[in-house]
Amino acid sequence: MNPRIARTIGYFILFASCIVMGAGAACIDVMGGVLTMIMLVVGAVLFAFSVIWMIRKVRCPHCGNLLHLKLYDISVCPYCGKSTDPDSL
């Protein structure tokens, strides 16, 4: 899988977790707080999934090292210097 696409998917899941947790915090008095707890747990699970996804999938296809998870350009691996485009294998 292309590491740039994997990082984008990870960020979408990360932002979704923030939205779910924010919505859960906004409806704190609904149903006695049960809905808040459910939404906070779902948000935390999504957050953990996005971090694990990015650590496992955002890797150089040549050397296997973890690429930057920040919004840096990852078109070239900083460790081996090769292109991270999987079509160039």
C-alpha positions as a Markdown table, in Angstrom:
| # | Residue | x | y | z |
|---|---|---|---|---|
| 1 | Met | 0.0 | 0.0 | 0.0 |
| 2 | Asn | 1.2 | 3.5 | -0.8 |
| 3 | Pro | 2.4 | 5.1 | 2.5 |
| 4 | Arg | 1.0 | 8.5 | 1.6 |
| 5 | Ile | -2.5 | 7.0 | 1.1 |
| 6 | Ala | -2.1 | 5.0 | 4.4 |
| 7 | Arg | -1.2 | 8.2 | 6.2 |
| 8 | Thr | -4.2 | 10.0 | 4.8 |
| 9 | Ile | -6.5 | 7.2 | 5.9 |
| 10 | Gly | -5.0 | 7.3 | 9.3 |
| 11 | Tyr | -5.5 | 11.1 | 9.6 |
| 12 | Phe | -9.2 | 10.8 | 8.5 |
| 13 | Ile | -9.8 | 8.2 | 11.2 |
| 14 | Leu | -7.9 | 10.4 | 13.7 |
| 15 | Phe | -10.1 | 13.4 | 12.9 |
| 16 | Ala | -13.2 | 11.2 | 13.0 |
| 17 | Ser | -12.2 | 10.2 | 16.5 |
| 18 | Cys | -11.9 | 13.8 | 17.6 |
| 19 | Ile | -15.4 | 14.6 | 16.2 |
| 20 | Val | -16.9 | 11.6 | 18.0 |
| 21 | Met | -15.3 | 12.5 | 21.3 |
| 22 | Gly | -16.2 | 16.2 | 20.9 |
| 23 | Ala | -19.8 | 15.2 | 20.2 |
| 24 | Gly | -19.8 | 13.0 | 23.2 |
| 25 | Ala | -18.5 | 15.7 | 25.4 |
| 26 | Ala | -21.2 | 18.1 | 24.0 |
| 27 | Cys | -24.1 | 15.8 | 25.0 |
| 28 | Ile | -23.0 | 15.3 | 28.5 |
| 29 | Asp | -26.5 | 15.4 | 30.0 |
| 30 | Val | -28.3 | 13.2 | 27.5 |
| 31 | Met | -29.5 | 9.8 | 28.9 |
| 32 | Gly | -27.7 | 10.3 | 32.2 |
| 33 | Gly | -24.3 | 10.5 | 30.7 |
| 34 | Val | -24.4 | 7.0 | 29.1 |
| 35 | Leu | -24.3 | 8.4 | 25.6 |
| 36 | Thr | -21.3 | 10.5 | 26.5 |
| 37 | Met | -19.4 | 7.5 | 27.8 |
| 38 | Ile | -20.2 | 5.4 | 24.8 |
| 39 | Met | -19.1 | 8.2 | 22.4 |
| 40 | Leu | -15.9 | 8.8 | 24.4 |
| 41 | Val | -15.1 | 5.1 | 24.3 |
| 42 | Val | -15.8 | 4.8 | 20.6 |
| 43 | Gly | -13.7 | 7.9 | 20.0 |
| 44 | Ala | -10.8 | 6.5 | 22.0 |
| 45 | Val | -11.0 | 3.2 | 20.1 |
| 46 | Leu | -10.9 | 5.1 | 16.8 |
| 47 | Phe | -7.9 | 7.2 | 18.0 |
| 48 | Ala | -6.0 | 4.1 | 19.1 |
| 49 | Phe | -6.8 | 2.4 | 15.8 |
| 50 | Ser | -5.6 | 5.4 | 13.8 |
| 51 | Val | -2.3 | 5.5 | 15.7 |
| 52 | Ile | -1.8 | 1.7 | 15.3 |
| 53 | Trp | -2.8 | 1.9 | 11.6 |
| 54 | Met | -0.2 | 4.6 | 10.9 |
| 55 | Ile | 2.6 | 2.9 | 12.8 |
| 56 | Arg | 2.0 | -0.3 | 10.9 |
| 57 | Lys | 1.2 | 1.0 | 7.4 |
| 58 | Val | 3.2 | 4.2 | 6.9 |
| 59 | Arg | 6.5 | 2.5 | 6.2 |
| 60 | Cys | 9.1 | 2.7 | 3.4 |
| 61 | Pro | 8.4 | -0.1 | 0.9 |
| 62 | His | 12.1 | -0.7 | 0.4 |
| 63 | Cys | 13.7 | -0.6 | 3.9 |
| 64 | Gly | 10.6 | -0.9 | 6.1 |
| 65 | Asn | 11.4 | 2.0 | 8.3 |
| 66 | Leu | 8.6 | 4.2 | 9.8 |
| 67 | Leu | 8.1 | 7.3 | 7.7 |
| 68 | His | 7.2 | 10.7 | 9.3 |
| 69 | Leu | 3.6 | 10.7 | 10.6 |
| 70 | Lys | 3.6 | 14.5 | 10.6 |
| 71 | Leu | 2.6 | 16.4 | 7.5 |
| 72 | Tyr | 6.1 | 16.3 | 6.0 |
| 73 | Asp | 6.7 | 15.2 | 2.4 |
| 74 | Ile | 7.3 | 11.4 | 2.5 |
| 75 | Ser | 7.9 | 10.9 | -1.3 |
| 76 | Val | 11.5 | 10.0 | -0.5 |
| 77 | Cys | 12.5 | 7.8 | 2.5 |
| 78 | Pro | 14.9 | 9.7 | 4.8 |
| 79 | Tyr | 16.6 | 6.5 | 5.7 |
| 80 | Cys | 17.4 | 4.8 | 2.4 |
| 81 | Gly | 16.9 | 7.7 | 0.1 |
| 82 | Lys | 14.6 | 5.7 | -2.3 |
| 83 | Ser | 11.2 | 6.8 | -3.6 |
| 84 | Thr | 8.3 | 5.6 | -1.4 |
| 85 | Asp | 6.1 | 5.1 | -4.5 |
| 86 | Pro | 5.2 | 1.4 | -4.4 |
| 87 | Asp | 4.9 | 1.4 | -8.2 |
| 88 | Ser | 8.7 | 2.1 | -8.5 |
| 89 | Leu | 9.6 | -1.3 | -7.0 |
